[in-house]
C-alpha cells in the first residue's frame, strides 16, 4: 500500500531532525495490545513495542540480519496503528529492495506550508545509491538560492516542478523570513556543471517551470547536456513569453532551440495534439509515468538508468493542484501564449558538424611555400666569392 501524507504545515517546535517535520516517531499512548484473549502480552508483542516505541532511534544497520518476514510484521504492526513513517519506509526500502516495493511502492508527502529552509526535505529525498526514485515539486516562495542549487546534486531525481505560488498567505510566525528568490539561468548552469562532474541529474526526465520571470531561452543550450531529459514545460515565465512573441522560422514541429523543438500551446491545432499537450500539464507524477511508456525515436538517446519498478518518493513543497483536467484546459486556453512545451529534437545531432578528425580542411587553397630543389655547396660558395 502506498503512503500518502497530507500535512497542512510542519511541526516547528519538534527537534528530532527533518524526518519528523510532519510526523511523530512515537507509538500511541494507552493503546490495546495485539492479543486475541485476556491475559498478559506476549514476549513478541512486548519486544515489538519496545523496538518501535521511538522510531527516530531506528537505523538501517539494525535490520542487517533481520529476515524479511519479521520486517514485514513490523511494518504491518505500524500500519494497524497509523504509524508507518517516512523513516521506516526508507529503511525497509534500502534493506529489502526485492520484497518491500511489492507492498509499499511509493511514499508521498504534501504540505501547504513547508518548513524553511528546504534543505532538510532535499536531504531526505536524496539517495546517492538510487534506492528510490524522487519526484519533487516546490515553490520558490519558500526556497532560498542555496535550496535551488542543492537540487542539482540529486542523483535519484526523475521529475522536477518549480513554481512561484504562495499557497499559505498566513505563513507561521515561527518561520524565519527569507528573501524571495527565483530560478534563473545561473542556477540552471550550476545544475548542469554539477551533473557533468558528478552525474547527479542524469536521471531527470521531466522538468516543469512555472512563474519564473528571470529565465531565458539560453537555458536550453545547458539543458541539452542532461542526457535523459525528455520534456520541459515552461508556463507563465515572462521573458520566455516575450522572446517567443514573434518567432522566426517556425515549422510544424515548432521552433528549434539548441537540441529542442519548442511548441507554444496556441500553435497546436485543435484535436489530438492539444489533447496530448494537456497531459503534460497534469499531476507531475502522472506526466513522468506516461513518459516511461513513450519510445524515444532516437536510438542514440540513453535509456532511463533507473528501473521503473524502483519505489517512488514524491514531495510537494507544495505542489500545484493539477488533478482537474477540465480546470487545466480552461487555464491553458486563457494562458495559451505563455505555455511552451520543449521536447528533444532527434535530428539535431545529425545536423551537427562532423567530428574534427573526419572534417575536411575548410580552405583547400591555402597558400604554401613553393618547393625548390636544394643547391650544391659549391654553387653557394661560388655566388659568395663571385666565381
N, C-alpha and C positions, 0 to 999 in steps of 0.2 A: 504494500500500500504506500502510495506517495504521501509525503508530508507537506501540508500547506499551512503556513503560519501567517495570519493577517494580524499585524500588531500596529495599533494607531501611533504609538511613539515608544521611545526607548526608556528603560529604567535608568534615570540619571544619577541615582544615589547608590547604585549597586556596583561594587568594585571587585569583581572576580574575573575580569577580562572581557573582551568583546564577544565571546561566545554567549554571554549572559546579558547582553543588552536587552533582549526581548523575551528571555525565558528564565525560569528558576531551576537551579540544579537539584532542589530538594524534593523528596517524596512528600506526598500529602500527610499531614499530621492526623493521627487518630483514625486511620482507615482500618477496615477489617482485613484480616489476613486471608490468604488463599488456602482454604481448607473446606472440606465437604461437610464436616460434622463438628460437634463440640470438642473442646479439649485444647491442649497447647499447640502452638505452631510447630511444624516440622523443622528439623535442623536445616533442611534445604531452603525453606522459606525464610528462616532467620538469617541464614548466610546471604541469600539474595538481597534481602532488605538492607543488610549491613553493607554490602558491596555498593548498592545503588542509592544509599541514603543521601550522598552528596556527589553528584556526577561531575562536579568541577574537579574532583581529585582523580578522575579516570585518565589513563594514558594508554596509547596503543601497546606499549610493552607489557601491560598487564594481561593482554589477550594472546600473547605469543604462543602459549601452549594450551589454550582453551579450545576444545573441539567445537565445530560449528553447531552441533545440536544444542550444546549448553548456551552458546552465544545467542542462538535463536530464541531459546526460552527466556533469556534475559530481556531481549527486545520485546517479546510478547508480554512479559511481565510489566514493562514500562508502558506498553500500549494500552493495557487494561486500566491504567491509571492516568492516561493522557500525558505521559511524561517522556515521550520519545523525542529527545532533544537533538539539536544540531550536532553537538559534540559527539554524542553516542553514534549518530548516523555516520559521521566522518570516520570514527574509529572502526566501525564494522565494515564500512566500505573499503578501507585500506587493508584490513586483516582478512576479509572473506570476500574477495573480489569475484569469485565464481558463484557463490550462493546468495549473498546478501542482495545484489541487484534484482534478483528474481522476486523478492518480497517487498523491496522498497527502492524503486528505480530512480526516485527524484526527491529533492527537498527544495521547497520554495518559501522564501521569506519576503513578505511585502510589508512596507511601513510607509505611512504618510509623513512621518517626521523622524528621519534617521538621526542618530547621534553624531555630532560633529566633533572632531574631523572624521572623514570617511575611511581613514587608513585602517581602522580596526576591521571594518567589513571587507576591505580589499585583502587584508592579510588572511581572513577566514576563508575566503573563496579561493585563495591561491593553492595550487597543488603542482609543485615542480615536477613530480613524477606522474602527473596526469592520472590520478586515481579516479577523478571525476571531471566531467566537462563543466564549464561555467558559462552562464548567461547573465549579463549584468546590465541593469538599467539604473541610471542615476540622473539627478538634476544638478546642474551647475549652481543652482541657488544654495545648495548645501555643501558644495565642494570647493576646496582650495586648489591652487595651481599644483601644489605638491600631490594632492589626491589624484588629479587628472594625469600627471606624469607617471605616477605609480601604476596606472592601468597598463602601461606599456611593458610591464615586467610579468604579466600573467601568461604563463605558458599554456594553461588549460582553457583559456578564454576562446569560445567559439562564436559568441554573439554579443554585440555591444550596442547599447542605446544611450545617447546623450541628449538630454532635453534641458530646457531652461525654465521650467514652470515651478512656481511656488505653490505647493499643494496645501500647506497649512499656514494661513496668514497669521495665526496666533502661535508662533513658534515659542517653545518653552523658554521662560526667562533664565532657566539653568544653562541653556546653550551659550557657548562662547560666540560672540558675534564674529563673522568673518567677512572679508571684503568680497563682494560679488565678482565672480570671475566667469570667463567664457572660454570655450575651446577655440584655439587659434592655430595658425599654420605652424608656429614654433613647437607647440605641444605635439602635434601630429608628427613633425620631423623627429622629435625625441623618441616617439614610439618606434619609428622606422629604424632609427640609429641603433636603439637597443635590440631590436629584432635581428638586425644584421650581425650584431656582435654576439648575441646570446641565443637567438632563435625563439624569443619569447612569444611573439604574437603570430607564429607561423601557423596556428590552427584557427585563427579568426576567419570566419566565413561571411558573417553578416554584420554590417555597420549601419546604424541609423542615427542621424543627427538632426535635432530639432532646435530652432530658435537660437542658433549660434551665429551672431551677426558679424563676427570678425573673420570667419573662414573665407578663403578664396578658392578658385578652381585649381590653384597651384598644388593643393594637397594631393591631387590625383597623380602627379608625377612621383610623389612619395608613396602613396598607397599602392601603386603598381608593383612595388617591390615586396609587398606582403604576398607570399606565394599562394595562399589558399583563399584569399578574399574574393568572393563571388559577386556580392551585391552591396551597394552603398545607396542609401536613401537620404536625400537632403530635403528638409521640409522647413519652409519659412525661415531661411537664412538670407538675410538682406543682401549681402554682397553677391551671393550666388544669383539671386533673382535679378540684380542689376547687370551682372556680367552676361547673362543669357537672355536679356531682354530683346536684343537684336542679333540673333545667332547668324553666323555665316556658314556656308557650305553644309547645310542640313540635308541629310539623306533620309531614307525610310527607316534607318536604324538610329536616327537622331544626329547628334553632333559628336565627333570623335575628339576626345581629350586624353592625351597620352595613350595608355593602353585600354581605354574605356569607351563604351558607347553611352552617351547621355541622352535620355529621353525626358522631356518635360510632359507632365500629365496632360496638358491641353493639346499636345501634339498628337496624342494617340487617338486613333479613330474609335468611335463608339463600337462596342462589340467585345469579342473575346480578349483583345489586347488590354482594354481598360479594365475588364473584369480581373484579368491576371494581375494587373498593376495594383489593384485594390488589395490583393492578398499580401502584398509587401507592406501594407500599412496596418495589418492586423497585429495580434499579440506577437511579441518578439520571438518567443519560443516556437510558435507555430510557423513563423516565417523560416526559421532555421531548419525545423524538421521537414518542411516541404522542400527546402533546398537540397536536402540529402537525397531526395528521390530524383532530382534532376541530373541527367548525364551531361557532363561538360563536353561539348563537341570537339574541343581542343585536346587531343590525346597527350599533348606535352604538358598540360597543366597538371600539377601534382594532385593526387587523390588525397582526401582527408586522412590525416595521420591517426586521429583518434577513432576508435571503434564506436559506431553509433549505439552499441549496447552498453557502453560505459555509463554509470549513473550521472545524472544531471543535477547541478546545484544552481538555482535561479534566485537572484537577489533583485528586488525592486526598491530603489532608494531615492525616491519612489519611482515606480514605473507608470507610464501613461496608460490610461484606460482605453484599450483598443478592441474590446470584445464585441462591441455593437457594430456589425458590418454596415448597416444602413446609416448609422450616425457617421461612420468614417467616410462613406460615399458622399454624403452631403457636405462634410468638411472639405473633401477633396475637390468637389465642384466649386466651392467658394474660393479655395486657395490653389486653383489649378495651375496658375503661372508661377507658383513658388514651390512646386513639388518636382523633384528631379530623381530619376532612377538611373543609377550607373551600373552597368554590367560589363563584363570583360569583352573586349574586342579581340576575338580569337584570331583575326587576321593580322593583328598588329605586329607580331613577331616576324611574319612573312614580309612585311613592308620595311623592316629594319635593314640597315646596311649589313652587308656580309661581314664576317669577322676579318680583322686586319690581315691575317696571314693568307687569306684567299682573295683579297682585293687586288685588282689590277692598279698599277700606278695611275694617278689622276692625270698627270701631264706627261704623255709619252714623247713630246717634242722638246724635252728639257735639253738645254744647251750642254754640250760636253766638250772637253778639250780634245782638239784634233790629235789623233795618234800619229806620231812621227817615228821613223826608224832611228836607232841610235847611231852616233857618229864615232868613227875610229879616233883614238887618242892622237895619232899622227896628224890628222886633219885639224884637230883643235889647236895643237901646238903650232901648226903652220899658219893658221889665221892669226895667232897671237904675235908671232915673230915676223909676220909679213912675208913669209916664204911662199 
